[in-house]
Amino acid sequence: MTVLTPPVRERALSLPAQSLPAYLYDLRALRRHAASVRSVLPDRVELYYAAKANPEPEILAALAPYVDGYEVSSGGELGHVAKIVPERPLAFGGPGKTPAEITAALDLGVERFHVESLHELRMLADLALLRACAAPVGVLLRFNLPLADGSLEASALSMGGRPTPFGLDPAQADAAVRLLTDGTYPHLQLLGIHAHLASGLDAARQLAAAESIVTWAASLAARHTIDLHEVNVGGGMTVDYAAPAARFDWPAYGAGLARITAAHPGLTLRIEPGRSLTAYCGWYATEVLDVKPSHGEEFAVVRGGTHHLRTPATKGHDQPCVVLPVDEWPHSWPRPVARQRLVTLAGQLCTPKDVLARRVPATGLRAGDRVVFALAGAYAWNISHHDFLMHPRPGFHFLGARR
Ligand SMILES: *Cc1c(COP(=O)(O)O)cnc(C)c1O
């Protein structure tokens, strides 16, 4: 069941039709959710927000009291996040960092670099030497680790344990650690290990992944007789688009992380979720423009579409939604209405891929009714192909902002 928060319902109904579609963000709901996540994380577990999930300034700012820092994955995100939440710790990750991006990060005093290759490590060392930074530059080596239990095959967005462009191959671990510990690069400091292996894992699988990452990192450290202070086990906590009221089991995950930190005194764990923090606070509200039969099925065409909310098209799901009936009908001719129980909700694009939800139970859906799509707070507007067909952009409303 999809449930709207009261401010979202109120705004979705009160906006004039020509102000739709609109993204509605409930910042109060976001703060409440972030606080509940934070409250179950034990000591020595830091929470960074992966900005790529949703970098809207209001979202970044609303999260600030609940996160220890932000993970950025490009020079663009770096400059943006540093401006919106200045003075907050940043971790700079992502493959293919350019010299200009690395230099910008050094200039900003970024605390941590998630280094993705030996070449990148050498480039960082070279640029850090040129910049003559006062303090050593913090490095976490990102590895593409295999996981023994097969968790990753179950994940759609797996980026570890198989050939991918992400991170260093585990076979390069000894060479990378040696470069950072044998005096070659005294101006770099190896802080720890990073591994973001997949998205869409439930709490049990996330814990299994975290455990194997930490075990692998500990044996690497033991082999080199060094102390590892930090292990970042990444993001990827699942969001279930088929069950919008369900949540990742944060209490179980927090309890499991506590067991890991207890077994490794002196180690700080870090997680960097994106989707599971912000997906729930965003809604895409629109109106039904037309309803029509087609070869035995029925379609409702809504204002907007996947050029604004690409998530269902990229992930291959039906975006959960709520219908808000609107009784006014301004025209003199009959109002288009769905005769069948199941209606497919499509957008305005001239492509059959522009479908937001298939065969939704929506008996009696009419042109002029409003539809609000839930779970649109992450990888939604910012991953969409806005300019395709040149329709107008949606409005953006941040509800419950603190002044
Ligand atoms: C995308 C990404 C994340 C966040 O993933 P979610 O699935 O949004 O939690 C975290 N770390 C890295 C390195 C990423 O690329």
The ligand as an SDF file (V2000), in Angstrom:
LIG
                    3D

 15 15  0  0  0  0  0  0  0  0999 V2000
   26.1560    4.6370   -5.8070 C   0  0  0  0  0  0  0  0  0  0  0  0
   27.1250    4.4050   -4.7410 C   0  0  0  0  0  0  0  0  0  0  0  0
   26.7120    4.3870   -3.4010 C   0  0  0  0  0  0  0  0  0  0  0  0
   25.2720    4.4910   -2.9810 C   0  0  0  0  0  0  0  0  0  0  0  0
   24.5450    3.4000   -3.4150 O   0  0  0  0  0  0  0  0  0  0  0  0
   22.9890    3.2570   -2.9930 P   0  0  0  0  0  0  0  0  0  0  0  0
   22.5450    2.0380   -3.7270 O   0  0  0  0  0  0  0  0  0  0  0  0
   22.3190    4.4940   -3.4690 O   0  0  0  0  0  0  0  0  0  0  0  0
   22.9360    3.1150   -1.5250 O   0  0  0  0  0  0  0  0  0  0  0  0
   27.6810    4.2450   -2.4280 C   0  0  0  0  0  0  0  0  0  0  0  0
   28.9900    4.1250   -2.7530 N   0  0  0  0  0  0  0  0  0  0  0  0
   29.4160    4.1140   -4.0320 C   0  0  0  0  0  0  0  0  0  0  0  0
   30.8580    3.9780   -4.3230 C   0  0  0  0  0  0  0  0  0  0  0  0
   28.5120    4.2540   -5.0680 C   0  0  0  0  0  0  0  0  0  0  0  0
   28.9390    4.2210   -6.3270 O   0  0  0  0  0  0  0  0  0  0  0  0
  1  2  1  0
  2  3  1  0
  2 14  2  0
  3  4  1  0
  3 10  2  0
  4  5  1  0
  5  6  1  0
  6  7  2  0
  6  8  1  0
  6  9  1  0
 10 11  1  0
 11 12  2  0
 12 13  1  0
 12 14  1  0
 14 15  1  0
M  END
$$$$
